[in-house]
Amino acid sequence: MPSAVLRASNKGHRVKKYLITGFSGFVGRHFLDYLNSLNEPISVLGIDRDAVNFDFNQFGNLECAFKKADLLQSHEWEPLIELFQPDYIVHLASFSSVAFSWVNPIQSFANNTNVFLNLLETVRKVNPRCRILSIGSSEEYGACALDQLPLTEDAKLNPVSPYAVARVSQELLSTVYVDGFGCDIVMTRSFNHIGPGQLDTFVISSFARKLLAIQNGSADAVMLTGDTTIVRDFVDVRDVVRAYDQLLRQGRSGHIYNICSGTGVALKSVIDQMASILGISVVQKIDPQLVRPNDNKAIIGSLKKINDEIGWAPSIPLDTSLRDILNYWRNKSLA
């Protein structure tokens, strides 16, 4: 194991130690940025099956180390957790695309459930005192009637995609390990988070790239989309990671918390808003190949529980998020 990991594990009790799976991904990088802004003594061990595509040493207020590992292999977990002895584990590692789960249901389900089960078993054996943040999804709610909105954590779950079923399974496993083994786990149902740096396999980033191509003349003004009448609750990733850290520090073990804005926006309106920011006109046309099976028509969450218990609420308006996403892709195309 790299010496940096050894150094991170031997700090004094004053240092808070975070183990982050899915370290190289979109949310992981923003979580590091948030921790760095706290200016506290924090040590981070990142784990991912993919190499890190950014310089994590840029976060000068943190002591960071990285270990490449295949977390589907249970034997790779134990030495990492036993040596580092984290206070907190933020479990971000997953196939997080609903569309991917429809094309690769076995791979998506097996990865998302088995990696998490390996984590739980290792923590139970070697470090039962650490707190785990289990990241779930608003997709767990599935198809719901409009009179159920906004969705509270007590709403009936009705998952309608392989991805959503895997997230429900992860949540049920969390409950089993809290009740049966005394593990300390806080669970989220995170609604659609967006922001700069998100891959264009996700809908808002995909829209941003297409609209910029139309603006610079490299694409036709007719924009092919899936069903843009569907309504989603979008929350900026920078607000999401703030919620994650607050839940690690203040959330109640065994409890589930929505992370959402409490406001629903149709995808068509998001396209119109970004087109207005860019000063262009587009014609939207549905491509049947882009329409997902059994897509949920409207998902809007209630943030009452998380706001009442830990005082969290989103602070970044949708317009700011969209402008930052457009600027990210514009700068990336110029790089």
C-alpha positions as CSV (number, residue, x, y, z in Angstrom):
1,M,0.0,0.0,0.0
2,P,1.4,3.5,-0.8
3,S,3.2,5.3,2.0
4,A,0.7,8.2,1.7
5,V,-2.0,5.9,2.9
6,L,0.2,4.9,5.9
7,R,0.8,8.6,6.7
8,A,-3.0,9.3,6.5
9,S,-3.8,6.5,8.9
10,N,-1.3,7.6,11.6
11,K,-2.6,11.0,12.3
12,G,-3.8,12.1,15.8
13,H,-7.3,11.8,17.0
14,R,-8.0,15.5,16.1
15,V,-7.9,14.7,12.4
16,K,-11.2,13.5,10.8
17,K,-10.6,10.6,8.4
18,Y,-12.8,10.2,5.4
19,L,-12.7,7.1,3.1
20,I,-14.4,8.0,-0.2
21,T,-15.3,5.3,-2.7
22,G,-15.9,6.3,-6.3
23,F,-13.2,8.9,-5.6
24,S,-12.4,9.8,-9.2
25,G,-16.0,10.6,-10.2
26,F,-18.1,13.8,-10.5
27,V,-19.4,13.9,-6.9
28,G,-16.1,12.8,-5.4
29,R,-14.2,15.7,-6.8
30,H,-16.9,18.2,-5.6
31,F,-16.8,16.5,-2.2
32,L,-13.1,17.1,-1.9
33,D,-13.6,20.7,-2.9
34,Y,-16.1,21.1,-0.1
35,L,-13.9,19.4,2.5
36,N,-11.0,21.6,1.4
37,S,-13.1,24.7,2.0
38,L,-13.7,23.8,5.6
39,N,-10.1,24.5,6.5
40,E,-10.1,21.7,9.1
41,P,-7.6,18.9,9.8
42,I,-9.0,16.2,7.5
43,S,-7.3,13.1,6.0
44,V,-8.8,11.5,2.9
45,L,-8.3,8.1,1.4
46,G,-9.9,7.8,-2.0
47,I,-10.7,4.4,-3.6
48,D,-11.7,3.8,-7.2
49,R,-11.2,1.1,-9.8
50,D,-10.3,3.9,-12.3
51,A,-7.3,6.2,-12.1
52,V,-7.9,9.7,-10.9
53,N,-8.1,12.2,-13.7
54,F,-7.4,15.3,-11.6
55,D,-4.7,16.4,-9.2
56,F,-6.0,15.7,-5.7
57,N,-2.9,17.4,-4.3
58,Q,-4.4,20.7,-5.3
59,F,-6.6,20.5,-2.2
60,G,-4.0,22.0,0.0
61,N,-6.0,21.9,3.3
62,L,-6.4,18.1,3.0
63,E,-4.1,15.2,3.4
64,C,-5.1,13.0,0.5
65,A,-4.1,9.5,-0.7
66,F,-5.5,7.3,-3.4
67,K,-5.6,3.5,-3.8
68,K,-6.8,1.8,-7.0
69,A,-8.9,-1.2,-6.2
70,D,-11.6,-3.4,-7.5
71,L,-14.2,-3.3,-4.7
72,L,-16.1,-6.2,-6.2
73,Q,-13.3,-8.3,-4.8
74,S,-14.0,-8.6,-1.1
75,H,-10.4,-9.3,-0.1
76,E,-9.4,-5.8,-1.3
77,W,-11.5,-4.0,1.2
78,E,-10.1,-5.3,4.5
79,P,-6.5,-4.1,4.4
80,L,-7.7,-0.6,3.3
81,I,-10.2,-0.1,6.1
82,E,-8.1,-1.9,8.8
83,L,-5.1,0.3,8.1
84,F,-6.8,3.6,7.5
85,Q,-9.4,3.3,10.2
86,P,-11.8,5.9,8.8
87,D,-14.2,7.9,10.9
88,Y,-16.5,8.3,7.9
89,I,-17.1,6.4,4.7
90,V,-18.8,8.1,1.8
91,H,-19.9,5.4,-0.6
92,L,-20.1,7.0,-4.0
93,A,-18.9,4.0,-6.1
94,S,-21.7,2.8,-8.4
95,F,-23.0,2.7,-11.9
96,S,-25.2,5.8,-11.5
97,S,-26.9,5.9,-14.8
98,V,-30.5,4.7,-15.2
99,A,-30.0,4.4,-18.9
100,F,-27.0,2.2,-18.4
101,S,-29.0,-0.1,-16.2
102,W,-31.5,-0.7,-18.9
103,V,-28.8,-1.7,-21.4
104,N,-26.7,-3.6,-18.8
105,P,-29.1,-4.7,-16.0
106,I,-27.1,-7.6,-14.7
107,Q,-23.8,-5.6,-14.5
108,S,-25.5,-2.6,-13.0
109,F,-27.4,-4.5,-10.3
110,A,-24.6,-6.9,-9.3
111,N,-22.0,-4.1,-9.1
112,N,-24.2,-1.7,-7.1
113,T,-25.3,-4.2,-4.6
114,N,-22.2,-6.4,-4.2
115,V,-19.7,-3.6,-3.8
116,F,-21.9,-2.2,-1.0
117,L,-22.3,-5.5,0.7
118,N,-18.5,-6.1,0.6
119,L,-18.1,-2.7,2.3
120,L,-20.7,-3.5,5.0
121,E,-19.1,-6.8,5.8
122,T,-15.6,-5.4,6.1
123,V,-16.7,-2.5,8.3
124,R,-18.6,-5.0,10.5
125,K,-15.5,-7.0,11.0
126,V,-12.7,-4.5,11.3
127,N,-14.1,-1.0,12.2
128,P,-17.6,-1.1,13.6
129,R,-17.3,2.5,15.0
130,C,-17.1,4.3,11.7
131,R,-20.1,6.0,10.1
132,I,-21.2,5.1,6.6
133,L,-23.1,7.3,4.2
134,S,-25.2,5.1,1.9
135,I,-26.1,7.1,-1.2
136,G,-29.5,6.2,-2.6
137,S,-31.6,7.8,-5.2
138,S,-35.0,9.5,-5.9
139,E,-35.4,6.8,-8.5
140,E,-36.4,4.5,-5.6
141,Y,-39.8,6.2,-5.5
142,G,-40.6,5.2,-9.0
143,A,-43.9,6.0,-10.6
144,C,-46.1,8.0,-8.3
145,A,-49.4,9.9,-8.5
146,L,-49.2,13.7,-8.7
147,D,-51.2,13.9,-5.4
148,Q,-48.2,12.2,-3.6
149,L,-45.9,15.1,-4.5
150,P,-43.7,16.3,-3.0
151,L,-42.4,12.9,-1.9
152,T,-41.5,12.4,1.8
153,E,-39.2,9.7,3.1
154,D,-42.3,7.8,4.2
155,A,-43.7,7.5,0.7
156,K,-44.1,4.0,-0.8
157,L,-41.2,2.9,-3.0
158,N,-42.1,1.7,-6.5
159,P,-38.8,1.3,-8.4
160,V,-39.2,0.9,-12.1
161,S,-35.7,0.4,-13.5
162,P,-32.9,-2.0,-12.7
163,Y,-30.8,0.9,-11.3
164,A,-33.7,1.8,-8.9
165,V,-34.2,-1.7,-7.7
166,A,-30.4,-1.9,-6.8
167,R,-30.7,1.3,-4.8
168,V,-33.6,-0.1,-2.9
169,S,-31.6,-3.2,-2.2
170,Q,-28.7,-1.2,-0.9
171,E,-31.1,0.7,1.4
172,L,-32.6,-2.5,2.7
173,L,-29.1,-3.9,3.4
174,S,-28.3,-0.8,5.3
175,T,-31.3,-1.3,7.5
176,V,-30.4,-4.9,8.1
177,Y,-26.8,-4.0,9.2
178,V,-28.0,-1.2,11.4
179,D,-30.7,-3.3,13.2
180,G,-28.9,-6.6,13.1
181,F,-25.2,-5.7,13.6
182,G,-25.3,-2.3,15.1
183,C,-23.6,-0.6,12.2
184,D,-23.7,3.2,12.0
185,I,-25.3,4.1,8.7
186,V,-27.1,7.2,7.4
187,M,-29.0,6.8,4.2
188,T,-29.9,9.3,1.5
189,R,-32.3,9.5,-1.4
190,S,-30.5,12.0,-3.6
191,F,-32.5,13.6,-6.3
192,N,-31.1,14.6,-9.7
193,H,-27.9,16.5,-9.0
194,I,-26.2,18.6,-11.6
195,G,-23.2,20.8,-12.0
196,P,-20.0,21.5,-13.8
197,G,-17.9,18.4,-14.5
198,Q,-20.8,16.0,-14.9
199,L,-20.4,13.6,-17.8
200,D,-22.6,14.1,-20.9
201,T,-24.2,10.7,-20.4
202,F,-26.4,12.6,-17.9
203,V,-29.3,14.6,-19.3
204,I,-28.5,18.2,-18.4
205,S,-24.8,17.9,-19.4
206,S,-26.0,16.3,-22.7
207,F,-28.3,19.2,-23.3
208,A,-25.6,21.7,-22.6
209,R,-23.2,20.2,-25.1
210,K,-25.8,20.0,-27.8
211,L,-26.9,23.6,-27.3
212,L,-23.3,24.8,-27.4
213,A,-22.8,22.9,-30.7
214,I,-25.9,24.7,-32.1
215,Q,-24.6,28.0,-30.9
216,N,-21.3,27.6,-32.6
217,G,-22.9,26.4,-35.8
218,S,-21.5,22.8,-35.7
219,A,-25.0,21.3,-35.3
220,D,-28.4,21.8,-36.7
221,A,-30.9,23.8,-34.7
222,V,-33.2,20.8,-34.5
223,M,-32.4,19.1,-31.2
224,L,-33.2,15.4,-30.8
225,T,-34.3,14.5,-27.3
226,G,-36.1,11.9,-25.2
227,D,-39.4,12.8,-23.5
228,T,-38.9,16.4,-22.3
229,T,-42.3,16.6,-20.6
230,I,-41.0,14.7,-17.6
231,V,-40.5,16.7,-14.4
232,R,-37.5,16.4,-12.2
233,D,-36.2,17.9,-9.0
234,F,-32.7,19.3,-9.7
235,V,-30.2,20.2,-7.0
236,D,-26.6,21.5,-7.5
237,V,-23.9,19.0,-6.7
238,R,-22.2,21.6,-4.6
239,D,-25.2,21.7,-2.3
240,V,-25.4,17.9,-2.4
241,V,-21.9,17.4,-1.0
242,R,-22.6,19.9,1.7
243,A,-25.6,17.9,2.7
244,Y,-23.5,14.7,2.7
245,D,-21.0,16.1,5.1
246,Q,-23.7,17.5,7.4
247,L,-25.4,14.2,7.5
248,L,-22.2,12.4,8.4
249,R,-21.8,14.8,11.3
250,Q,-25.4,15.3,12.4
251,G,-27.7,12.8,10.7
252,R,-29.4,10.0,12.7
253,S,-28.2,6.5,12.3
254,G,-30.6,4.3,10.5
255,H,-32.5,7.2,9.0
256,I,-33.2,8.2,5.4
257,Y,-33.0,11.7,4.2
258,N,-34.1,13.2,0.9
259,I,-31.6,15.6,-0.7
260,C,-33.6,17.7,-3.1
261,S,-34.7,21.2,-4.0
262,G,-38.4,20.7,-3.4
263,T,-39.1,22.2,-6.8
264,G,-40.0,20.3,-10.1
265,V,-38.8,21.5,-13.5
266,A,-39.8,19.9,-16.9
267,L,-36.8,19.0,-19.1
268,K,-38.3,21.1,-21.9
269,S,-38.1,24.2,-19.6
270,V,-34.4,23.4,-18.8
271,I,-33.6,23.3,-22.5
272,D,-35.5,26.6,-23.0
273,Q,-33.7,28.2,-20.1
274,M,-30.2,27.2,-21.4
275,A,-31.1,28.3,-24.9
276,S,-32.1,31.7,-23.5
277,I,-28.8,32.0,-21.7
278,L,-27.0,31.3,-24.9
279,G,-29.2,33.6,-27.0
280,I,-30.3,30.9,-29.5
281,S,-33.5,29.3,-30.7
282,V,-33.9,25.6,-31.0
283,V,-36.6,23.2,-32.2
284,Q,-37.0,20.2,-30.0
285,K,-37.9,16.8,-31.6
286,I,-38.4,13.5,-29.8
287,D,-36.2,10.6,-30.9
288,P,-38.0,7.4,-29.9
289,Q,-34.6,5.8,-29.4
290,L,-33.9,8.2,-26.6
291,V,-37.1,7.5,-24.7
292,R,-36.6,5.3,-21.7
293,P,-39.0,2.4,-20.8
294,N,-41.3,3.2,-17.9
295,D,-39.8,6.6,-17.2
296,N,-41.2,8.3,-14.1
297,K,-43.3,11.3,-15.2
298,A,-42.7,13.5,-12.2
299,I,-40.4,13.2,-9.2
300,I,-40.3,16.1,-6.7
301,G,-39.0,15.7,-3.2
302,S,-39.7,17.2,0.2
303,L,-36.7,18.5,2.1
304,K,-38.6,19.1,5.3
305,K,-36.9,16.3,7.3
306,I,-33.3,17.2,6.4
307,N,-34.1,20.9,6.9
308,D,-35.8,20.3,10.3
309,E,-33.1,18.0,11.6
310,I,-29.8,19.4,10.4
311,G,-30.8,22.8,8.9
312,W,-29.8,21.9,5.3
313,A,-31.4,23.6,2.3
314,P,-30.1,24.2,-1.2
315,S,-28.4,27.6,-1.8
316,I,-27.5,27.5,-5.5
317,P,-30.3,28.5,-7.9
318,L,-31.0,26.5,-11.1
319,D,-30.0,29.4,-13.3
320,T,-26.5,29.5,-11.7
321,S,-26.1,25.7,-12.1
322,L,-27.0,25.9,-15.8
323,R,-24.7,28.8,-16.5
324,D,-21.8,27.0,-14.7
325,I,-22.5,23.8,-16.7
326,L,-22.5,25.7,-20.0
327,N,-19.3,27.4,-19.0
328,Y,-17.7,24.1,-18.1
329,W,-18.4,22.6,-21.5
330,R,-17.5,25.8,-23.4
331,N,-14.1,25.9,-21.6
332,K,-13.6,22.2,-22.2
333,S,-14.1,22.6,-25.9
334,L,-11.6,25.5,-26.0
335,A,-8.9,23.5,-24.0
